[in-house]
Amino acid sequence: MEFRTKLHATLVGEPTGGRPNIFGNPTSLTLPNSKLSLEYSTSFVRHVSSGDPAALEPDIRAAPTLADALAGRDPVLDAALSHGSTVPVPLPGPAE
């Protein structure tokens, strides 16, 4: 995915709730007789080129619990901060 390859990002947390490859770019259509309105996808957006995984997996797994929330803890943020980075990564310039 681009944020991993271009920004050298490390994903922290839990797997996504859906597949990263999706049908998208919806277009609307109104049926002439019933006047029902509907939307349909016009393209398949492939974010992961090697297959079609069930979820986007994080590089570092960290799952919050109810106990964490009640105690005011954020295990995902803690995992990200403890992973750290000693080398600053420059952000890309303006879109060309």
HUZIUR-V737404 format. One record per helix or strand of 3 or more residues. SS is the DSSP state (h for helix, s for strand). FROM is the first residue (numbers start at 1). LEN is the number of residues. If there is no record, write none. Layout:
# HUZIUR-V737404
{{SS & FROM & LEN} {SS & FROM & LEN}}
This chain:
# HUZIUR-V737404
{{h & 2 & 4} {s & 22 & 9} {s & 37 & 9} {h & 66 & 6} {h & 75 & 9}}
